[in-house]
Structures are given as structure tokens and as C-alpha cells.
């Protein structure tokens, strides 16, 4: 049995509305260009990170080697969401609000590029 024209129109309209709703959910955004400060944790620069962050970033008190972090060196970072751990190789980012966060090296490389400051 073929649908009545009115039914077909209503089905088409419902499909269009569903597609529009799906498109609203799938919007794409580009990150605004912001300049951040960052330092990479080497396992030997915990004191520098502590000074830079005014003790928001603290070097771990004991070595805790793991498969992902054989050196056992780590840092603890107080964030608004709680304590985060950074390991050797992680970048520590100071956000535009002055908060500190760890960032894995591969994500950092994909997201940020170094700024060469001119000496004028």
C-alpha cells in the first residue's frame, strides 16, 4: 500500500528535522589561537617546575617505577579537577587562566607549535 501524499510529506519533514538535529550535534570547532607557557618534565627539572608554578607542581617524594615510567620520576599537579600526575616526557602547561595541567608529548606536538620571539 502506497502512503498518502500527506503521510509522505510528514515522513519527509520528520526525516529533515532529524537530519537537522543530527547536524546541530556534529558541529565542528577550531581551537582559538592562544599562547601558553609550557615546560617539559625531564625527571631532572622538578625544582624548576616547582618554582615556575609557585608550588602547584610538586616533584614526587619517592621513585615509583612502572611500565610506562621506568625512571619512577613523577610530578603531582594540583588542578581544579584534583591532583594529576605527570611523568618524564610530559609537558606541563600553564593555561590562560593560570592553571597547570599535564599533557602527553604526542598530544602536545599535535596541538602546539613553538613561538620564536623576536628580540627587538
Phi, psi and omega in degrees: 000128180280142178292150175293152180306319180299316180298319180295318178299316180294321177297316179298317180296318179297320178296316180297317179295320178296320179293318178298318178297318178297319179296324178295326180286334187261021181300147179253148181226151174250137178294133178295143178287112177235153178257127179239163171258145179208151173226139177269133180281124183256350187093345180241000184243029179301319179296320178297319179294320179298315179296312182301320184270000184057046175070019172280329174256125181235138177289139179301140185286337179224157177280135179227080181298140175222175178300318181280344184220073185300332180290334182081352179287139177205165176232154177248133184237121176281119177240166176301337180267004181117188181284132174242150181252137173242143179241172181307131182100335179292147173267140175253120186254135170260115184287172179294343176268001179087009178271154182248140181216147172277152178217128179295146185304320182293321177292318179301313181298325180285335189258327188238154172227147183291140176262127175266112182277133178281150181253071180259000000 
